[in-house]
């Protein structure tokens, strides 16, 4: 992976902010380090976080049309 964890996490944060209007620190914790270590792209990681951690907090119509 070409990004450091900090850069990768910031990319995840920006993607989530663009969709729901708040960053990842404003949502329930996800296992970011594991996803980074698994080589996931930020877009894939935030989708996993949505389904694994945020599904009950963010309506699907917001997530899928953000």
mmCIF file as gemmi writes it, N, C-alpha and C atoms, coordinates in Angstrom:
data_model
loop_
_atom_site.group_PDB
_atom_site.id
_atom_site.type_symbol
_atom_site.label_atom_id
_atom_site.label_alt_id
_atom_site.label_comp_id
_atom_site.label_asym_id
_atom_site.label_entity_id
_atom_site.label_seq_id
_atom_site.pdbx_PDB_ins_code
_atom_site.Cartn_x
_atom_site.Cartn_y
_atom_site.Cartn_z
_atom_site.occupancy
_atom_site.B_iso_or_equiv
_atom_site.pdbx_formal_charge
_atom_site.auth_seq_id
_atom_site.auth_asym_id
_atom_site.pdbx_PDB_model_num
ATOM 1 N N . UNK Axp A 1 ? 0.856 -1.169 0 1 0 ? 1 A 1
ATOM 2 C CA . UNK Axp A 1 ? 0 0 0 1 0 ? 1 A 1
ATOM 3 C C . UNK Axp A 1 ? 0.9 1.23 0 1 0 ? 1 A 1
ATOM 4 N N . UNK Axp A 2 ? 0.548 2.205 -0.799 1 0 ? 2 A 1
ATOM 5 C CA . UNK Axp A 2 ? 1.375 3.394 -0.946 1 0 ? 2 A 1
ATOM 6 C C . UNK Axp A 2 ? 1.129 4.446 0.13 1 0 ? 2 A 1
ATOM 7 N N . UNK Axp A 3 ? 0.081 4.309 0.898 1 0 ? 3 A 1
ATOM 8 C CA . UNK Axp A 3 ? -0.246 5.308 1.913 1 0 ? 3 A 1
ATOM 9 C C . UNK Axp A 3 ? 0.169 4.824 3.295 1 0 ? 3 A 1
ATOM 10 N N . UNK Axp A 4 ? 0.56 5.768 4.14 1 0 ? 4 A 1
ATOM 11 C CA . UNK Axp A 4 ? 0.753 5.435 5.546 1 0 ? 4 A 1
ATOM 12 C C . UNK Axp A 4 ? -0.629 5.225 6.157 1 0 ? 4 A 1
ATOM 13 N N . UNK Axp A 5 ? -0.676 4.67 7.351 1 0 ? 5 A 1
ATOM 14 C CA . UNK Axp A 5 ? -1.969 4.482 8.009 1 0 ? 5 A 1
ATOM 15 C C . UNK Axp A 5 ? -2.663 5.822 8.208 1 0 ? 5 A 1
ATOM 16 N N . UNK Axp A 6 ? -1.918 6.834 8.609 1 0 ? 6 A 1
ATOM 17 C CA . UNK Axp A 6 ? -2.508 8.155 8.837 1 0 ? 6 A 1
ATOM 18 C C . UNK Axp A 6 ? -3.13 8.714 7.561 1 0 ? 6 A 1
ATOM 19 N N . UNK Axp A 7 ? -2.43 8.597 6.444 1 0 ? 7 A 1
ATOM 20 C CA . UNK Axp A 7 ? -2.953 9.071 5.153 1 0 ? 7 A 1
ATOM 21 C C . UNK Axp A 7 ? -4.181 8.274 4.741 1 0 ? 7 A 1
ATOM 22 N N . UNK Axp A 8 ? -4.109 6.964 4.927 1 0 ? 8 A 1
ATOM 23 C CA . UNK Axp A 8 ? -5.202 6.069 4.557 1 0 ? 8 A 1
ATOM 24 C C . UNK Axp A 8 ? -6.448 6.39 5.385 1 0 ? 8 A 1
ATOM 25 N N . UNK Axp A 9 ? -6.256 6.572 6.7 1 0 ? 9 A 1
ATOM 26 C CA . UNK Axp A 9 ? -7.381 6.876 7.589 1 0 ? 9 A 1
ATOM 27 C C . UNK Axp A 9 ? -7.994 8.229 7.23 1 0 ? 9 A 1
ATOM 28 N N . UNK Axp A 10 ? -7.168 9.195 6.869 1 0 ? 10 A 1
ATOM 29 C CA . UNK Axp A 10 ? -7.673 10.495 6.441 1 0 ? 10 A 1
ATOM 30 C C . UNK Axp A 10 ? -8.5 10.362 5.166 1 0 ? 10 A 1
ATOM 31 N N . UNK Axp A 11 ? -8.064 9.51 4.245 1 0 ? 11 A 1
ATOM 32 C CA . UNK Axp A 11 ? -8.84 9.263 3.022 1 0 ? 11 A 1
ATOM 33 C C . UNK Axp A 11 ? -10.199 8.659 3.37 1 0 ? 11 A 1
ATOM 34 N N . UNK Axp A 12 ? -10.223 7.718 4.305 1 0 ? 12 A 1
ATOM 35 C CA . UNK Axp A 12 ? -11.491 7.133 4.766 1 0 ? 12 A 1
ATOM 36 C C . UNK Axp A 12 ? -12.38 8.211 5.363 1 0 ? 12 A 1
ATOM 37 N N . UNK Axp A 13 ? -11.783 9.057 6.192 1 0 ? 13 A 1
ATOM 38 C CA . UNK Axp A 13 ? -12.516 10.119 6.862 1 0 ? 13 A 1
ATOM 39 C C . UNK Axp A 13 ? -13.155 11.072 5.848 1 0 ? 13 A 1
ATOM 40 N N . UNK Axp A 14 ? -12.408 11.451 4.829 1 0 ? 14 A 1
ATOM 41 C CA . UNK Axp A 14 ? -12.932 12.359 3.805 1 0 ? 14 A 1
ATOM 42 C C . UNK Axp A 14 ? -14.082 11.722 3.035 1 0 ? 14 A 1
ATOM 43 N N . UNK Axp A 15 ? -13.955 10.45 2.703 1 0 ? 15 A 1
ATOM 44 C CA . UNK Axp A 15 ? -15.039 9.76 1.994 1 0 ? 15 A 1
ATOM 45 C C . UNK Axp A 15 ? -16.31 9.738 2.824 1 0 ? 15 A 1
ATOM 46 N N . UNK Axp A 16 ? -16.174 9.38 4.099 1 0 ? 16 A 1
ATOM 47 C CA . UNK Axp A 16 ? -17.349 9.317 4.981 1 0 ? 16 A 1
ATOM 48 C C . UNK Axp A 16 ? -17.946 10.702 5.161 1 0 ? 16 A 1
ATOM 49 N N . UNK Axp A 17 ? -17.111 11.71 5.349 1 0 ? 17 A 1
ATOM 50 C CA . UNK Axp A 17 ? -17.609 13.081 5.515 1 0 ? 17 A 1
ATOM 51 C C . UNK Axp A 17 ? -18.413 13.529 4.297 1 0 ? 17 A 1
ATOM 52 N N . UNK Axp A 18 ? -17.964 13.146 3.115 1 0 ? 18 A 1
ATOM 53 C CA . UNK Axp A 18 ? -18.689 13.507 1.894 1 0 ? 18 A 1
ATOM 54 C C . UNK Axp A 18 ? -20.04 12.824 1.795 1 0 ? 18 A 1
ATOM 55 N N . UNK Axp A 19 ? -20.168 11.67 2.406 1 0 ? 19 A 1
ATOM 56 C CA . UNK Axp A 19 ? -21.425 10.916 2.332 1 0 ? 19 A 1
ATOM 57 C C . UNK Axp A 19 ? -22.404 11.352 3.406 1 0 ? 19 A 1
ATOM 58 N N . UNK Axp A 20 ? -21.944 11.41 4.664 1 0 ? 20 A 1
ATOM 59 C CA . UNK Axp A 20 ? -22.88 11.634 5.772 1 0 ? 20 A 1
ATOM 60 C C . UNK Axp A 20 ? -22.72 12.979 6.461 1 0 ? 20 A 1
ATOM 61 N N . UNK Axp A 21 ? -21.697 13.736 6.111 1 0 ? 21 A 1
ATOM 62 C CA . UNK Axp A 21 ? -21.533 15.058 6.695 1 0 ? 21 A 1
ATOM 63 C C . UNK Axp A 21 ? -20.77 15.1 8.006 1 0 ? 21 A 1
ATOM 64 N N . UNK Axp A 22 ? -20.349 13.949 8.507 1 0 ? 22 A 1
ATOM 65 C CA . UNK Axp A 22 ? -19.492 13.887 9.693 1 0 ? 22 A 1
ATOM 66 C C . UNK Axp A 22 ? -18.38 12.889 9.41 1 0 ? 22 A 1
ATOM 67 N N . UNK Axp A 23 ? -17.283 13.052 10.109 1 0 ? 23 A 1
ATOM 68 C CA . UNK Axp A 23 ? -16.15 12.166 9.909 1 0 ? 23 A 1
ATOM 69 C C . UNK Axp A 23 ? -16.245 10.883 10.703 1 0 ? 23 A 1
ATOM 70 N N . UNK Axp A 24 ? -15.268 10.036 10.516 1 0 ? 24 A 1
ATOM 71 C CA . UNK Axp A 24 ? -15.282 8.721 11.159 1 0 ? 24 A 1
ATOM 72 C C . UNK Axp A 24 ? -15.145 8.809 12.672 1 0 ? 24 A 1
ATOM 73 N N . UNK Axp A 25 ? -14.573 9.881 13.184 1 0 ? 25 A 1
ATOM 74 C CA . UNK Axp A 25 ? -14.465 10.022 14.639 1 0 ? 25 A 1
ATOM 75 C C . UNK Axp A 25 ? -15.808 10.329 15.288 1 0 ? 25 A 1
ATOM 76 N N . UNK Axp A 26 ? -16.777 10.748 14.502 1 0 ? 26 A 1
ATOM 77 C CA . UNK Axp A 26 ? -18.11 11.03 15.012 1 0 ? 26 A 1
ATOM 78 C C . UNK Axp A 26 ? -19.044 9.832 14.948 1 0 ? 26 A 1
ATOM 79 N N . UNK Axp A 27 ? -18.529 8.698 14.516 1 0 ? 27 A 1
ATOM 80 C CA . UNK Axp A 27 ? -19.32 7.475 14.375 1 0 ? 27 A 1
ATOM 81 C C . UNK Axp A 27 ? -18.751 6.387 15.274 1 0 ? 27 A 1
ATOM 82 N N . UNK Axp A 28 ? -19.521 5.322 15.529 1 0 ? 28 A 1
ATOM 83 C CA . UNK Axp A 28 ? -18.976 4.223 16.326 1 0 ? 28 A 1
ATOM 84 C C . UNK Axp A 28 ? -17.656 3.712 15.748 1 0 ? 28 A 1
ATOM 85 N N . UNK Axp A 29 ? -16.774 3.302 16.629 1 0 ? 29 A 1
ATOM 86 C CA . UNK Axp A 29 ? -15.447 2.844 16.211 1 0 ? 29 A 1
ATOM 87 C C . UNK Axp A 29 ? -15.519 1.646 15.278 1 0 ? 29 A 1
ATOM 88 N N . UNK Axp A 30 ? -14.659 1.692 14.281 1 0 ? 30 A 1
ATOM 89 C CA . UNK Axp A 30 ? -14.467 0.559 13.368 1 0 ? 30 A 1
ATOM 90 C C . UNK Axp A 30 ? -13.021 0.097 13.53 1 0 ? 30 A 1
ATOM 91 N N . UNK Axp A 31 ? -12.714 -1.079 13.061 1 0 ? 31 A 1
ATOM 92 C CA . UNK Axp A 31 ? -11.379 -1.638 13.215 1 0 ? 31 A 1
ATOM 93 C C . UNK Axp A 31 ? -10.488 -1.213 12.04 1 0 ? 31 A 1
ATOM 94 N N . UNK Axp A 32 ? -10.14 0.057 12.029 1 0 ? 32 A 1
ATOM 95 C CA . UNK Axp A 32 ? -9.417 0.651 10.906 1 0 ? 32 A 1
ATOM 96 C C . UNK Axp A 32 ? -8.054 0.02 10.666 1 0 ? 32 A 1
ATOM 97 N N . UNK Axp A 33 ? -7.317 -0.233 11.728 1 0 ? 33 A 1
ATOM 98 C CA . UNK Axp A 33 ? -5.963 -0.779 11.56 1 0 ? 33 A 1
ATOM 99 C C . UNK Axp A 33 ? -6 -2.146 10.887 1 0 ? 33 A 1
ATOM 100 N N . UNK Axp A 34 ? -6.941 -2.979 11.259 1 0 ? 34 A 1
ATOM 101 C CA . UNK Axp A 34 ? -7.054 -4.3 10.619 1 0 ? 34 A 1
ATOM 102 C C . UNK Axp A 34 ? -7.37 -4.157 9.133 1 0 ? 34 A 1
ATOM 103 N N . UNK Axp A 35 ? -8.274 -3.242 8.807 1 0 ? 35 A 1
ATOM 104 C CA . UNK Axp A 35 ? -8.631 -3.053 7.402 1 0 ? 35 A 1
ATOM 105 C C . UNK Axp A 35 ? -7.439 -2.503 6.616 1 0 ? 35 A 1
ATOM 106 N N . UNK Axp A 36 ? -6.699 -1.605 7.213 1 0 ? 36 A 1
ATOM 107 C CA . UNK Axp A 36 ? -5.491 -1.072 6.574 1 0 ? 36 A 1
ATOM 108 C C . UNK Axp A 36 ? -4.468 -2.194 6.367 1 0 ? 36 A 1
ATOM 109 N N . UNK Axp A 37 ? -4.239 -2.975 7.402 1 0 ? 37 A 1
ATOM 110 C CA . UNK Axp A 37 ? -3.271 -4.072 7.315 1 0 ? 37 A 1
ATOM 111 C C . UNK Axp A 37 ? -3.694 -5.14 6.322 1 0 ? 37 A 1
ATOM 112 N N . UNK Axp A 38 ? -4.985 -5.271 6.088 1 0 ? 38 A 1
ATOM 113 C CA . UNK Axp A 38 ? -5.495 -6.22 5.094 1 0 ? 38 A 1
ATOM 114 C C . UNK Axp A 38 ? -5.35 -5.688 3.666 1 0 ? 38 A 1
ATOM 115 N N . UNK Axp A 39 ? -4.886 -4.448 3.531 1 0 ? 39 A 1
ATOM 116 C CA . UNK Axp A 39 ? -4.673 -3.867 2.204 1 0 ? 39 A 1
ATOM 117 C C . UNK Axp A 39 ? -5.929 -3.351 1.535 1 0 ? 39 A 1
ATOM 118 N N . UNK Axp A 40 ? -6.968 -3.093 2.318 1 0 ? 40 A 1
ATOM 119 C CA . UNK Axp A 40 ? -8.224 -2.609 1.741 1 0 ? 40 A 1
ATOM 120 C C . UNK Axp A 40 ? -8.069 -1.181 1.244 1 0 ? 40 A 1
ATOM 121 N N . UNK Axp A 41 ? -8.721 -0.879 0.163 1 0 ? 41 A 1
ATOM 122 C CA . UNK Axp A 41 ? -8.811 0.499 -0.314 1 0 ? 41 A 1
ATOM 123 C C . UNK Axp A 41 ? -9.746 1.264 0.623 1 0 ? 41 A 1
ATOM 124 N N . UNK Axp A 42 ? -9.543 2.568 0.793 1 0 ? 42 A 1
ATOM 125 C CA . UNK Axp A 42 ? -10.432 3.33 1.673 1 0 ? 42 A 1
ATOM 126 C C . UNK Axp A 42 ? -11.915 3.17 1.344 1 0 ? 42 A 1
ATOM 127 N N . UNK Axp A 43 ? -12.287 3.171 0.073 1 0 ? 43 A 1
ATOM 128 C CA . UNK Axp A 43 ? -13.702 3.029 -0.302 1 0 ? 43 A 1
ATOM 129 C C . UNK Axp A 43 ? -14.264 1.68 0.15 1 0 ? 43 A 1
ATOM 130 N N . UNK Axp A 44 ? -13.471 0.628 0.044 1 0 ? 44 A 1
ATOM 131 C CA . UNK Axp A 44 ? -13.923 -0.693 0.501 1 0 ? 44 A 1
ATOM 132 C C . UNK Axp A 44 ? -13.991 -0.743 2.015 1 0 ? 44 A 1
ATOM 133 N N . UNK Axp A 45 ? -13.035 -0.105 2.67 1 0 ? 45 A 1
ATOM 134 C CA . UNK Axp A 45 ? -13.004 -0.106 4.137 1 0 ? 45 A 1
ATOM 135 C C . UNK Axp A 45 ? -14.214 0.611 4.721 1 0 ? 45 A 1
ATOM 136 N N . UNK Axp A 46 ? -14.597 1.739 4.13 1 0 ? 46 A 1
ATOM 137 C CA . UNK Axp A 46 ? -15.747 2.442 4.686 1 0 ? 46 A 1
ATOM 138 C C . UNK Axp A 46 ? -17.04 1.679 4.43 1 0 ? 46 A 1
ATOM 139 N N . UNK Axp A 47 ? -17.119 0.956 3.326 1 0 ? 47 A 1
ATOM 140 C CA . UNK Axp A 47 ? -18.301 0.114 3.103 1 0 ? 47 A 1
ATOM 141 C C . UNK Axp A 47 ? -18.36 -1.005 4.135 1 0 ? 47 A 1
ATOM 142 N N . UNK Axp A 48 ? -17.225 -1.618 4.421 1 0 ? 48 A 1
ATOM 143 C CA . UNK Axp A 48 ? -17.2 -2.644 5.476 1 0 ? 48 A 1
ATOM 144 C C . UNK Axp A 48 ? -17.593 -2.047 6.814 1 0 ? 48 A 1
ATOM 145 N N . UNK Axp A 49 ? -17.059 -0.869 7.116 1 0 ? 49 A 1
ATOM 146 C CA . UNK Axp A 49 ? -17.396 -0.212 8.383 1 0 ? 49 A 1
ATOM 147 C C . UNK Axp A 49 ? -18.889 0.083 8.449 1 0 ? 49 A 1
ATOM 148 N N . UNK Axp A 50 ? -19.457 0.509 7.337 1 0 ? 50 A 1
ATOM 149 C CA . UNK Axp A 50 ? -20.894 0.789 7.315 1 0 ? 50 A 1
ATOM 150 C C . UNK Axp A 50 ? -21.687 -0.468 7.682 1 0 ? 50 A 1
ATOM 151 N N . UNK Axp A 51 ? -21.433 -1.555 7.009 1 0 ? 51 A 1
ATOM 152 C CA . UNK Axp A 51 ? -22.209 -2.766 7.247 1 0 ? 51 A 1
ATOM 153 C C . UNK Axp A 51 ? -21.89 -3.418 8.586 1 0 ? 51 A 1
ATOM 154 N N . UNK Axp A 52 ? -20.65 -3.324 9.043 1 0 ? 52 A 1
ATOM 155 C CA . UNK Axp A 52 ? -20.254 -3.982 10.294 1 0 ? 52 A 1
ATOM 156 C C . UNK Axp A 52 ? -20.5 -3.138 11.539 1 0 ? 52 A 1
ATOM 157 N N . UNK Axp A 53 ? -20.437 -1.822 11.417 1 0 ? 53 A 1
ATOM 158 C CA . UNK Axp A 53 ? -20.479 -0.966 12.608 1 0 ? 53 A 1
ATOM 159 C C . UNK Axp A 53 ? -21.536 0.129 12.582 1 0 ? 53 A 1
ATOM 160 N N . UNK Axp A 54 ? -21.903 0.647 11.423 1 0 ? 54 A 1
ATOM 161 C CA . UNK Axp A 54 ? -22.743 1.843 11.348 1 0 ? 54 A 1
ATOM 162 C C . UNK Axp A 54 ? -24.123 1.612 10.769 1 0 ? 54 A 1
ATOM 163 N N . UNK Axp A 55 ? -24.432 0.398 10.388 1 0 ? 55 A 1
ATOM 164 C CA . UNK Axp A 55 ? -25.691 0.102 9.698 1 0 ? 55 A 1
ATOM 165 C C . UNK Axp A 55 ? -26.911 0.628 10.455 1 0 ? 55 A 1
ATOM 166 N N . UNK Axp A 56 ? -26.892 0.522 11.776 1 0 ? 56 A 1
ATOM 167 C CA . UNK Axp A 56 ? -28.025 0.98 12.582 1 0 ? 56 A 1
ATOM 168 C C . UNK Axp A 56 ? -28.026 2.489 12.812 1 0 ? 56 A 1
ATOM 169 N N . UNK Axp A 57 ? -26.919 3.14 12.504 1 0 ? 57 A 1
ATOM 170 C CA . UNK Axp A 57 ? -26.785 4.573 12.765 1 0 ? 57 A 1
ATOM 171 C C . UNK Axp A 57 ? -26.99 5.448 11.527 1 0 ? 57 A 1
ATOM 172 N N . UNK Axp A 58 ? -26.739 4.894 10.359 1 0 ? 58 A 1
ATOM 173 C CA . UNK Axp A 58 ? -26.842 5.669 9.115 1 0 ? 58 A 1
ATOM 174 C C . UNK Axp A 58 ? -27.858 4.989 8.2 1 0 ? 58 A 1
ATOM 175 N N . UNK Axp A 59 ? -28.938 5.675 7.854 1 0 ? 59 A 1
ATOM 176 C CA . UNK Axp A 59 ? -29.925 5.063 6.951 1 0 ? 59 A 1
ATOM 177 C C . UNK Axp A 59 ? -29.286 4.671 5.615 1 0 ? 59 A 1
ATOM 178 N N . UNK Axp A 60 ? -29.708 3.552 5.081 1 0 ? 60 A 1
ATOM 179 C CA . UNK Axp A 60 ? -29.118 3.064 3.835 1 0 ? 60 A 1
ATOM 180 C C . UNK Axp A 60 ? -29.318 4.039 2.68 1 0 ? 60 A 1
ATOM 181 N N . UNK Axp A 61 ? -30.442 4.774 2.682 1 0 ? 61 A 1
ATOM 182 C CA . UNK Axp A 61 ? -30.652 5.729 1.596 1 0 ? 61 A 1
ATOM 183 C C . UNK Axp A 61 ? -29.652 6.878 1.661 1 0 ? 61 A 1
ATOM 184 N N . UNK Axp A 62 ? -29.147 7.2 2.833 1 0 ? 62 A 1
ATOM 185 C CA . UNK Axp A 62 ? -28.105 8.226 2.96 1 0 ? 62 A 1
ATOM 186 C C . UNK Axp A 62 ? -26.772 7.638 2.493 1 0 ? 62 A 1
ATOM 187 N N . UNK Axp A 63 ? -26.46 6.431 2.953 1 0 ? 63 A 1
ATOM 188 C CA . UNK Axp A 63 ? -25.174 5.825 2.597 1 0 ? 63 A 1
ATOM 189 C C . UNK Axp A 63 ? -25.053 5.569 1.106 1 0 ? 63 A 1
ATOM 190 N N . UNK Axp A 64 ? -26.092 5.042 0.518 1 0 ? 64 A 1
ATOM 191 C CA . UNK Axp A 64 ? -26.027 4.654 -0.889 1 0 ? 64 A 1
ATOM 192 C C . UNK Axp A 64 ? -26.29 5.79 -1.866 1 0 ? 64 A 1
ATOM 193 N N . UNK Axp A 65 ? -26.754 6.92 -1.361 1 0 ? 65 A 1
ATOM 194 C CA . UNK Axp A 65 ? -27.012 8.052 -2.251 1 0 ? 65 A 1
ATOM 195 C C . UNK Axp A 65 ? -26.28 9.303 -1.793 1 0 ? 65 A 1
ATOM 196 N N . UNK Axp A 66 ? -25.26 9.124 -0.928 1 0 ? 66 A 1
ATOM 197 C CA . UNK Axp A 66 ? -24.543 10.26 -0.36 1 0 ? 66 A 1
ATOM 198 C C . UNK Axp A 66 ? -23.646 10.973 -1.286 1 0 ? 66 A 1
